[in-house]
Amino acid sequence: MRIVRRSFLSSMAAALPLGLVDAQPRPSGQPIEHAWRDGRSFLTICWHSLEESDPDQTYLGVTSRRFVEQLTWLKANFYTPVTLDQILAARDGGPQLPPRAVLITFDDGYRSFYTQAFPVLKAMNIPAVLSVV
């Protein structure tokens, strides 16, 4: 899983390990939560595939169990999954994004998105974006 902090105020994007570290520069001493209150900033988290046998936990895949644990952690820590439509509306002056907005994405169009990730996302009522190569 990759975590990327995005804002419409900056094109800054950085791949970070799970731990939710702020990737945008901010004035010294300003807490990360301040940047999330602008109603236009969001975090992007990208997975590639879910693999049950010998997953490459570094870059490509995680197990279904680990995926559920990660989504559960996000919800338990008050991160709000948002849709791409919500992000575009906020960019265009529409309703602001909720605090701790997070966009869930999957790259490359692996079959495991449909067979494993989609049922979990649906059950947890979490929107996601699938990018197919």
Buried (B, 14 or more C-beta within 10 A) or exposed (E): BBBBBBBBEEEEBEEBEBEBEBBBEEEEEEEBEEBBEBEBBBBBBBBBBBBEEEBEEEEBBBBBEBBBEBBEEBBEEEBBBBEEEBBEBBEEEEEBBBBBBBBBBBBBBBEBBEEBBBEBBEEEEBBBBBEEE
